[in-house]
Amino acid sequence: MNGIKAFDLKDADEAILKKIFFLNESYAPFLGPLEKIDNLKRLLSMSKYSTYITINDEICGFMVCFDEKSSYESKNYGYFKKKHNKFFYVDRIGIAKSFKNKGLGTFLYKKIIDLNKNDNIKICAEVNVKPFNEESVNFHEKMGFKAVSEKEFSPNYAIRYYERDICTVRENHKSQ
């Protein structure tokens, strides 16, 4: 898809942050609700990498990631922090409904692959399996992520942890 522009979400003005906030909230229950824009700002201040993308000046997606040095206190982030000395964690990614299935998720993941291309680290993420987020499970498996564990937090909420070596991801995308 041509015309995609990526911007640093930490530099976004209030109007853009509001749009990103509402996009995040539209993904409930698959993305944790932020409840207010100040929580989004706090999340961004702790992030290693956060970006939003536009096509023809329309916001179409965003991504927020952390590395192992963050003070982020998410239980899912904590799972990877206990397991790896060095890693890159995708906390949340959202694509606007009108832009789904156009390669934008892959575009965002390629950005973090390029960012970490000189490091032999794991890219880590988790995906809801209760309720089942089939779209995200399929996406991560298509991208070559491997399920490494599952955790049930309640009878209605469980997640699957995924990991992928950065160099393997890079090799897969060179051949595509």
N, C-alpha and C positions, 0 to 999 in steps of 0.2 A: 504494500500500500504506500503510495507516494504522498509527500506533503506532511509527513509526521514530524513534529517538532517536540523536543524534550526540554523541560525546564526544571530547575532546582526548586522543589516544593518549599524549602526553607526560605526562599526569596519571594514567595508568592504574597500578593496583597490580600487584604481581607475578603474581597469579592471572590477571588479564586479559592481561598481557603474555605469559604462558605460552600462553594460548589463541590469541592472535594469532600467536605464533611457530609453533605447530603448524598453524594455518591456512595460513601462508606456506609452510611446508615441504610441505604437502599439494599445493601447486601445482607442484612440481618435475615436469618441467624448465622450465616456463613462467615461474616466478619464480625468481630466483637464491636458492639456499639460504643461510640465515643461519648455520647450524651450531650456534649457541648464543644464548641470550637476550641475553648481553652485546653481541653484534653487532647485535641488534635495537635495544637501548638506544642504541648508538653511532649507528646510522642515524637514529633519532628525534632525537637531540641535534643533528644537522646539518640536519634537515628544516625547511622553512618551514611546512609544514602536514601534520599527520598526525591521522587521525581513525579511530575505529571506530564502528560502528553496531550498535544492538540493536533487537530487536522482542520485546516482553514479557520484557525483561531477558535475552534470549538473544543472544549475540554472533553477528551474521550477516555482517559484512564489515569491511574496513578499507582504508585508502588512505594512502600516504606520498608526499609531493611536496616538490620543491625549487625554489627560484628561482635566478637567475643568480649570487647572492652566496654560495652554499654552497661549502664546501671538499670536498664529496663528490667522490670520485675514480673513479667509474664511467666506463668508456669510453663508454657510451651517453649519459650525462649530459654528458661532455666533448664529444661530437659537437655537441650543441645549444649548449653554452657557446661553442664556436668560431664557431658560425653566427649567434647572436643576442646582442645587447647586453642585452635584457630578454626573459625567457620564464618559463614555469611548467612544470616537468617532473614528470610522473606517473611515479614510479619503480616503484611496485607497487600493485596493487589486488587484493583477494581477496574472493570471496563464498563463504560456506559452501555446500556442495553442496545442502543441503535448502532453501536460499533462492535458488537460481539461477533466472533468467528471471522475476523478480518486480519488475524495475525498480530494483533496488538499485544496480547499477552506474551507471545514469543518475542516480539520486539523489545518489551520491557526486560524479559529475562536475558536477552542478548546484551542489553546495556550492562547488567550486573556481571555477566560473563566477561565482557571487555574490561570492566572496572577491576576485576580480580584476575585477569589473565596471566599474570606473572606469579601468582600464588597457587600452591597445590593445596587447596582447601576444599571443604565441603560446602555446597549450597544446601541449606536446610529450610524446610517448610512443614507446615501441618495442614491437614485438610479434614473438614468435618466428615465423619461417617455416620453420625447420628446427630441431627438429620443428615441424610446422605447427600453430599455435594458431588453428584456424578460428573458434572462438567469439569470441576477442578481435579477430581481423581483422574479422569481421562486425560486432561491436559498434562498433569505432572508425569503420568506414566508415558505419555507420548514424548515428553521431553527427556525421558530416560531416567527419571527419578525412581528410586527403589524404596518401597515401604520397609521401615526398620522396626516399627513398633506401633502399638495402638494403646490408647488410654481412655477409659470410660470415667467421666467425671460425675455423671448422674445417669439414671435410666434413659433420659432423653438427650444426652449430650456425650458424644465420644469423638475422638480425633485419631487420625492416622499420621504418624511422623514419616516424613520423606527426606531422603538425602541423595545428593549427586556430587561426584567429584567434578571440580571445575574443569580439569583438563579433559575429562571424558565429554563433558558438555561441549567444550570448545571443539573437540575433534568431530563430534556429531554435526555441528553446525558448519564446519568447513566443507563437509561432504554434501550438504543440502543446497 
